[in-house]
């Protein structure tokens, strides 16, 4: 995926060339620049405070803390390559070719600056020392926290012709002070560490795809930096190599891959004001969905912020202005911010010397001055693009006008849905809903099932106190290919919205959710998987907080029932069936379930609904950007990317073809 020689002239429009785009910082980076704020003792006591959790997410966060240091070196103009390796035994190695951590003795601690950085919380060049004008990382606690949560950690520094090394064990205790180990012609830092299994009890195994997705994203967001990820754990080593000289321009092209484009060129804007660097890239496609992703210092600000506000202001302002000046809009007619974002794919990236993060998850940019800067930078560039590309400009305005008409139709449909829904009570719940008697949402579950026969078995077999059943007729509407007016007129979608009771789109309030487990229960075949995907697409697009907060589950019904006399067992996978055949030996009967409707109420309860025995898979969204792309690809118009995805992931599927 590396494109070092790719020519961008015929594909993008670039504006606002920066005279000062070189990123070298004219500050020192020595032992004296490392400031010490406090000790490290608390990290192992409460690791969640520093890395979010000790689950798989927290484990991967360790890697990002070290990678962020390499990115900072690159943003400062001193590094061009960052290599991440997953070694055998799930050891992580991160190497950059920057200046190398300072090796001199720190005045306050009396030990080397490297050891100070690695053993003292909040010690580093990001805390007022002047080594970096922009730095990534949400918390800034960095390498010392990784050291504290590792069984062992080793730092190798290549600097001024010498190679230095230091080693720490048992949560950050120095066992090998920094010392020279030989001469070198390299420059940079390598950090190797092994996560502590007594801290990360859930798992210490790294997911290649999780690491790969973020490393690719960082390569997009930081143009010209080469980033590699290698996995040496398997029999066949696996490696990915990224370098995007087009940066976020190529990011937009990546997200728009396989889609029918409205504007053939990626619109690009770049500007530097008050030491705040702004980059915006955007392009329209024929879809109805919107993909706007914002970043501040490489952190995905999925809650938005002032940079997103400035983007929306400029977009609506300039498209309205062009439409009026070219008689496409009446003088008193105005397109809303929602109208001009339909079918839009956009990346907003700001690099701020002092970012302030707000919001529930600290991923909302709170620097108010950024709004005007982004609005000015994008406004100037977008205005020029529209004037110089009248064909694209006309197509963009026409798409926005169609979106405006559809929005008014959808508004009527939504208002109709609101009148019918159960936000204010349960009297208007859908007639086919078989509700549970409990009103404690925390213990209530709703099973979404396909067809009346499966619904009948589920109704008879359920625990009527806590388990509700909502049967759907046929396949759910593919919301990826439909306008909102059609979506809200759909009976099955209306039934789900009404039954859940928490609202939809921007009005979702999970505190009003009537069931804390929404269980999608479909047949264990290709059709069932398709229906489940359609349901997930609807939930992700129109009730995203319900998915993000972990309320959605997928039930896994068995493929087989095997019986010998009074002994009965169920197999959920082919491998389990093979094992059961060996255990039962001979004289057994096998029933292959083609659908949930073939099970009687008792069997459905035993296999799929009994909380003590069932298998439920919680749906999680670790990366919204990746999830958006997958949903667009799986449920969109273009066949080739979908076929490629299925071929690559067929090995992980559990379908009986």
C-alpha positions, 0 to 999 in steps of 0.5 A, spaced: 500 500 500 506 504 499 505 509 494 512 513 494 512 515 487 504 516 486 502 522 482 497 526 485 496 532 480 490 529 476 487 526 482 487 532 487 486 539 488 491 542 493 491 549 496 494 554 501 501 551 500 505 553 506 511 557 506 513 554 513 511 547 512 517 544 514 516 541 521 523 542 524 523 545 531 528 549 533 529 547 540 534 543 544 532 536 546 537 534 551 537 532 559 535 539 561 529 539 557 526 533 561 521 535 566 519 531 572 512 532 575 511 526 579 512 519 581 510 512 578 508 508 584 500 509 582 500 506 575 500 498 577 495 500 583 490 503 578 492 502 571 485 503 568 486 511 570 492 511 565 490 506 559 483 506 560 482 498 561 486 492 562 482 489 557 485 488 550 484 495 548 488 497 554 493 492 552 494 495 545 494 502 548 501 500 550 503 500 543 500 506 541 504 510 547 510 508 544 509 509 537 506 516 539 513 518 541 516 516 534 510 520 531 512 526 535 519 525 533 517 525 525 512 531 526 518 535 529 522 533 523 527 528 525 524 521 524 522 518 517 520 511 519 517 507 525 517 500 525 513 496 529 514 488 530 510 483 534 515 478 536 514 471 538 511 470 545 507 477 544 513 481 545 513 488 542 518 492 539 518 499 536 523 503 533 524 510 530 530 513 526 529 520 530 534 523 534 534 518 540 532 519 547 537 524 551 542 520 554 545 525 559 544 525 566 538 529 568 539 534 573 534 533 578 534 525 578 541 524 578 540 518 573 540 518 565 534 522 562 532 515 558 531 512 565 528 518 568 523 518 562 522 511 563 521 511 570 518 517 572 511 519 571 510 525 567 517 526 565 518 527 558 519 533 552 512 534 552 511 537 558 514 544 557 521 542 555 520 545 548 522 539 545 516 538 541 511 543 538 506 538 537 505 531 540 500 526 540 498 521 545 491 523 549 494 522 556 501 524 555 503 519 560 507 515 555 513 510 556 513 510 563 506 507 564 508 502 559 514 500 563 510 500 569 505 495 566 510 490 563 514 484 566 520 487 562 522 493 558 528 494 554 531 501 551 536 501 546 538 508 543 542 510 537 546 517 538 552 520 536 555 514 533 554 510 540 549 505 542 546 505 549 542 500 552 538 500 559 533 494 562 527 494 567 524 489 570 518 487 574 514 493 573 519 499 571 525 497 576 532 498 573 536 492 573 541 495 567 542 502 568 544 506 561 550 504 558 554 504 552 554 497 548 558 499 542 559 504 536 553 505 531 552 509 525 544 508 526 540 514 529 534 513 533 530 509 539 528 502 540 523 500 545 522 492 546 517 490 552 513 484 554 506 486 557 505 483 564 500 478 565 498 479 572 496 486 570 493 484 563 489 478 566 484 477 560 489 477 554 496 479 553 495 476 545 496 482 540 491 482 534 494 484 528 488 487 525 487 492 530 494 494 530 494 494 522 488 499 522 491 504 527 498 504 524 495 505 517 491 510 519 497 514 522 501 513 516 495 517 512 495 522 518 502 524 517 504 524 510 511 522 508 512 517 514 514 510 513 510 505 518 511 498 518 508 492 522 511 485 522 508 479 525 513 474 527 509 469 531 506 465 526 510 460 521 509 465 515 511 472 517 506 477 516 508 484 514 505 491 512 508 497 509 505 504 509 507 511 506 502 516 503 505 522 500 498 524 499 496 523 506 489 525 508 488 525 500 489 518 500 485 517 506 479 519 502 481 515 496 481 509 500 475 510 504 471 512 497 474 505 494 469 502 490 464 508 490 461 512 485 464 519 485 460 525 484 466 529 484 472 526 481 477 530 485 479 530 492 478 537 495 484 539 499 485 545 504 491 546 508 493 552 512 497 554 518 495 560 523 497 561 530 502 555 530 495 551 529 496 546 522 489 545 519 488 539 513 482 538 510 480 533 505 473 531 502 470 528 496 463 526 495 460 520 492 453 517 490 451 514 497 446 517 502 451 516 508 456 521 511 463 519 513 466 525 516 472 523 521 476 528 525 483 528 528 487 532 533 494 531 534 492 524 531 487 522 536 480 520 533 476 526 536 469 521 535 465 526 539 467 532 534 469 539 537 470 546 534 474 543 528 468 539 526 464 546 527 468 550 523 468 545 517 461 544 517 460 552 517 465 553 511 462 547 507 455 550 508 457 557 507 461 556 500 456 551 497 450 555 498 454 561 496 456 558 489 448 555 488 445 562 489 451 566 485 449 561 479 442 561 480 441 554 482 438 556 489 433 562 490 436 568 494 431 566 500 433 558 499 438 555 503 441 548 504 442 546 511 449 543 514 445 536 513 443 537 506 451 538 504 454 532 507 450 527 504 455 522 500 460 526 503 467 523 505 471 527 509 478 527 513 479 533 518 486 533 521 489 539 526 495 539 529 495 543 535 501 545 540 496 545 546 490 541 545 484 541 550 480 535 550 473 534 553 467 530 552 465 523 556 471 520 553 476 526 552 475 525 545 472 532 543 476 538 541 475 544 546 479 549 543 474 554 541 480 558 536 480 552 532 473 553 529 475 560 525 481 557 523 478 551 520 473 555 517 477 560 514 482 555 511 477 550 508 472 556 506 478 559 501 480 553 498 473 550 497 471 557 494 477 556 489 475 549 487 468 550 486 470 556 481 475 552 478 471 546 477 464 548 475 462 541 473 464 538 479 461 544 483 454 543 479 454 536 481 455 537 488 450 543 489 445 538 485 446 532 490 445 537 496 438 540 493 436 533 492 438 531 499 434 537 502 428 535 498 429 528 501 430 531 508 423 534 508 420 528 506 424 524 512 422 529 517 415 527 516 416 520 516 420 521 522 415 525 526 410 519 524 415 514 527 415 519 533 408 519 534 408 511 534 414 510 538 414 508 546 418 514 549 412 516 553 410 509 555 408 502 553 401 503 550 403 504 543 408 498 542 408 494 536 402 489 536 407 483 534 412 484 540 411 479 545 413 483 551 416 481 558 413 483 564 419 486 568 420 493 567 427 493 570 431 494 563 438 492 566 435 485 566 430 485 560 432 482 553 429 482 547 430 477 541 429 479 534 427 473 530 426 472 523 419 469 521 413 467 525 415 460 526 421 461 530 417 467 533 412 462 536 418 457 538 421 463 542 415 465 545 413 459 548 420 457 550 422 464 553 423 466 560 417 471 560 419 475 566 425 478 562 425 476 555 421 479 550 421 477 542 420 481 536 419 477 530 420 480 523 417 479 517 422 477 511 429 481 510 430 488 514 431 494 509 438 495 507 439 502 510 445 503 506 442 503 499 435 507 502 433 514 503 431 516 510 424 517 507 423 510 505 427 507 511 422 511 516 416 508 512 418 501 513 414 497 518 419 492 520 424 498 522 418 502 525 417 496 530 424 496 532 425 503 534 418 503 537 420 497 541 427 499 543 424 506 546 430 510 546 430 514 540 434 514 533 439 518 530 442 524 534 436 523 539 438 516 541 438 516 549 440 509 552 438 511 559 431 510 556 433 503 552 427 498 554 432 492 554 439 492 556 440 486 551 438 486 544 439 479 541 439 478 534 437 471 533 437 468 526 438 461 522 445 458 522 446 459 515 447 464 509 440 467 509 441 468 517 447 471 516 445 476 511 439 478 515 443 479 521 448 484 517 442 488 515 440 488 522 447 490 524 447 495 519 441 499 521 443 499 528 450 502 527 447 507 522 441 509 526 442 507 533 450 507 534 450 509 541 446 502 542 452 498 539 458 502 542 455 502 549 455 494 548 447 493 548 447 489 542 448 481 541 448 475 536 445 469 538 449 463 536 444 457 535 446 450 534 448 446 527 446 439 530 443 435 535 446 428 537 442 423 541 443 416 543 438 414 548 436 419 553 443 422 552 442 429 548 448 434 546 448 440 541 454 442 536 455 449 534 461 448 530 463 442 525 469 441 530 464 440 536 460 435 531 466 431 530 468 431 537 461 428 539 461 423 534 467 420 537 464 420 544 457 417 542 461 412 538 455 409 535 448 408 535 446 415 535 441 420 531 443 426 528 439 432 527 441 438 522 438 444 524 436 448 517 432 454 521 430 456 528 423 454 526 425 447 526 426 447 534 421 446 539 420 451 544 424 446 549 430 445 544 430 453 543 430 455 550 436 449 552 440 451 546 439 459 545 435 462 550 437 459 557 442 464 560 446 458 563 447 455 557 446 459 551 452 462 547 451 470 546 456 474 542 457 481 544 457 486 538 463 491 539 466 497 535 473 498 536 474 503 530 469 507 528 472 508 521 474 501 520 466 499 522 464 505 517 468 502 511 466 495 512 458 496 513 459 501 506 463 495 503 458 489 505 452 493 504 453 498 498 453 497 491 460 495 489 461 488 488 468 487 487 470 490 494 465 485 497 467 479 494 475 481 496 473 481 503 469 475 503 474 471 500 479 474 505 475 472 511 471 466 509 476 462 513 473 465 519 466 464 518 462 459 521 457 458 516 454 451 513 454 452 505 
